[in-house]
Amino acid sequence: MNLLNIYKETISDGAGLRYSIYLSGCTHACPGCHNPKSWDPEAGIPLSDEMLGEIIREIRSNPLLDGITISGGDPFYNPDELTILLKRLKEETGMNIWCYTGYTLEYLLSHDRYRAPLRYIDVLVDGPFVQSLFDPTLSFRGSSNQRIIQMKDIDLDTRVDQSLKPSQSTSID
């Protein structure tokens, strides 16, 4: 898993002041993507255990932070490594975690290897960026098809295809 960028304090990647970690690798190749350099899984630098330890120390030392955001690329490009990353961040910081993905929640729930990381995510922003649905007035997402989902409302243990009810997609606009 490669680290593309870090924003130690940002208000663009979720509610409140957040520590944002951008990972490389994405197969969606959305036309109009704001970060096409992130598609290359070799972009950036390898995220070592030592580097992750330093990131965790930085997060824990900043009392102003409201949470952590994982973006990219698509963090689910490496779902097994993403699970390890999210587990460490959650256990060692106790902070809420937002995660952006071009996959839909329904797709992630229908594949075991994509389901595991969801246990450590508090808010999922799902769906590919669709240029024709671009809306600069939306908070924390680029196109109107993308959803902000409170994961506490999602049953991760069911195998039944879950369609979100309106109450489960949170509007922060």
C-alpha positions in Angstrom: 0.0 0.0 0.0 1.4 3.4 -1.0 0.9 6.7 0.7 0.2 9.5 -1.8 -0.3 12.4 0.5 -1.2 13.6 4.0 -3.1 16.6 5.1 -2.5 17.0 8.8 -5.4 19.5 9.2 -8.2 19.8 6.7 -11.9 20.8 6.7 -12.5 19.5 3.1 -12.6 15.7 3.7 -15.4 15.3 6.2 -17.1 16.9 9.2 -14.8 18.9 11.5 -11.0 19.2 11.5 -9.6 16.0 10.0 -6.3 14.3 9.5 -6.5 13.0 5.9 -4.5 10.2 4.5 -4.5 9.7 0.7 -3.6 6.3 -0.7 -2.6 5.4 -4.2 -4.3 2.9 -6.5 -7.7 3.2 -8.3 -9.3 1.3 -11.1 -12.4 3.4 -11.5 -10.7 6.1 -13.7 -13.6 8.5 -13.3 -13.7 11.1 -16.0 -13.1 14.5 -14.4 -11.4 12.9 -11.3 -9.8 15.6 -9.2 -6.7 13.4 -8.6 -5.9 11.2 -11.6 -2.3 10.8 -10.4 -3.7 8.7 -7.6 -4.8 5.9 -10.0 -1.3 4.5 -10.2 -0.8 2.1 -7.3 3.0 2.7 -7.4 2.6 6.5 -6.9 3.8 7.9 -3.6 5.8 6.0 -1.1 5.3 2.6 0.6 3.3 3.1 3.9 5.6 1.3 6.4 4.8 0.3 10.0 7.3 3.0 11.1 5.6 5.7 9.0 2.1 4.6 10.3 3.4 4.8 13.8 4.5 8.4 13.2 1.1 9.2 11.7 -0.6 7.8 14.7 1.6 9.9 17.0 0.8 13.0 15.0 -2.9 12.3 15.2 -2.8 11.6 19.0 -0.8 14.7 19.7 -3.3 17.1 18.0 -6.2 17.8 20.4 -8.0 19.9 17.8 -8.6 17.0 15.4 -12.2 15.7 15.1 -11.3 12.6 13.1 -9.4 10.8 10.3 -10.2 10.6 6.6 -8.9 7.9 4.2 -9.1 8.8 0.6 -7.1 8.4 -2.6 -7.2 6.9 -5.2 -9.6 4.3 -3.8 -8.6 3.0 -0.4 -10.4 -0.3 -1.3 -7.9 -0.9 -4.1 -6.0 -2.9 -1.4 -8.8 -4.1 0.9 -6.6 -6.4 3.0 -4.0 -3.8 3.7 -6.8 -1.2 4.2 -8.3 -3.4 7.0 -5.0 -3.5 8.8 -4.5 0.3 8.4 -8.1 1.1 9.6 -7.8 -1.3 12.6 -4.6 0.3 13.8 -6.0 3.8 13.3 -9.2 3.0 15.2 -7.6 1.1 18.0 -4.6 3.4 18.6 -6.4 6.8 18.2 -10.0 6.1 19.0 -11.1 8.7 16.5 -14.0 8.5 14.0 -13.0 7.5 10.5 -14.4 8.7 7.2 -13.5 6.7 4.1 -14.1 7.7 0.4 -14.6 5.0 -2.2 -15.7 4.8 -5.8 -17.5 1.6 -5.0 -21.1 1.6 -3.7 -21.8 0.2 -0.2 -24.0 -2.5 -1.8 -21.0 -3.7 -3.9 -18.7 -3.7 -0.9 -21.2 -5.7 1.2 -21.5 -8.3 -1.6 -17.8 -9.2 -1.6 -16.1 -10.7 1.5 -12.7 -9.1 0.9 -14.3 -5.6 0.7 -16.6 -6.2 3.7 -13.8 -6.5 6.3 -12.6 -2.8 6.3 -16.2 -1.6 6.8 -16.1 -2.6 10.5 -13.6 0.2 11.2 -15.3 3.0 9.2 -17.8 5.4 10.9 -18.8 7.3 7.7 -18.5 6.0 4.2 -18.7 8.3 1.2 -19.5 5.9 -1.6 -20.0 5.9 -5.4 -17.9 7.0 -8.4 -17.5 10.6 -9.3 -19.9 11.3 -12.2 -18.9 14.4 -14.1 -22.4 15.1 -15.4 -23.7 15.0 -11.8 -20.9 17.4 -10.5 -22.3 19.8 -8.0 -19.9 22.2 -6.2 -22.6 23.0 -3.6 -22.5 19.5 -2.1 -20.6 19.1 1.1 -17.8 16.5 1.2 -18.5 15.0 -2.2 -18.2 15.9 -5.8 -21.3 14.5 -7.6 -24.9 14.0 -6.5 -24.8 10.2 -6.9 -22.3 9.9 -4.0 -23.7 9.2 -0.6 -22.6 10.0 2.9 -23.5 6.9 4.9 -23.4 6.5 8.7 -22.1 3.0 9.0 -23.5 2.4 12.5 -26.9 2.0 10.7 -25.6 -0.8 8.5 -25.7 -4.5 9.4 -22.4 -5.8 8.3 -23.2 -9.4 9.2 -26.1 -10.0 6.8 -25.5 -11.5 3.4 -28.8 -10.0 2.1 -28.4 -7.3 -0.5 -29.1 -4.1 1.5 -30.6 -1.1 -0.2 -30.2 2.1 1.8 -33.2 3.8 3.3 -33.2 7.6 3.0 -32.6 7.8 6.8 -29.3 6.0 6.4 -27.9 8.4 3.8 -26.9 11.5 5.7 -27.2 14.9 4.2 -24.7 17.4 5.5 -25.5 20.1 3.0 
